Amino acid sequence: MAENISVSVRIRPLNQREKDSDQKEAWRVLQGINIAPSDSNPRPGTSPFAFDNVFAGPCETQEVYERCAKS
């Protein structure tokens, strides 16, 4: 039996407490399915993380379901 495994990540928006403390987003999306820490000085030799799906910003649960679980 073949398994169908995909790895997805959903980056949540900052909550009000984080916004009030001028915190910045911890992750940035690169090329749609890659994410990297949004540090201004990333560690040398670190690579972005790649996923099958990346959901960032305002994203409805229905969209996550349609792309990841429906089939």
N, C-alpha and C positions, 0 to 999 in steps of 0.2 A: 504494500500500500504506500503510495507516494504522499508525502506531507507537503503542505503549502504553508511556508512560514515567511512572514514579512515583519520587518521591524520598523515601527513608526514612532515619531516623537511629536508631542504637541507642546509648544512653548506657550505658557500662559502669559497673559498681560500682567503688568505690575499691578499690585493691589494699591489701595489708597495710602496705606502707611508707607509703602515703598516710594510712591510718587511724592509724598510729603517730605520724605528725607532726601529727595533729589537723587535717589538711587537710579542707576542706569540699567538697561536690559543686560542680563548676564550672558546671553547668547545672541549671535548674529547669524542669519541665514546666508549661505553662499551657494549660488547656482542651484537653488531649488531644493535639493535633497541633502545638502551638506550644511553642517553647523560648526561654528567655532566660538570659543570664548570671546566676548567682546572687549577684552582687556586691550588697552592701548599699547601695551608692551607684552605680546604673547611670548611664551618661553620658546627659545630656539629649538628647532627640530620637531615641534609639535605639529601634527597634521589635523585637518578638520575631521569631524566625525561624519560618516555617511550613513544614511538610512534609506529605506524604501520609500518612505513618505515623511515629509516635514510639514507640520501645520503651525503657522505663526500668526500672531496678531489675532484679530477677532475671527474666530472660526466656529461654525456651528457643529454641534455633535452629529447632526445628520450628514454633513460633508465627510467627517471622519468615518462614519459607518459606511457610507457609499463607497469610499475609496479603499477601505481596509477590510471590512468584514462581510459585506453583503454577498459577495460571490462565494 
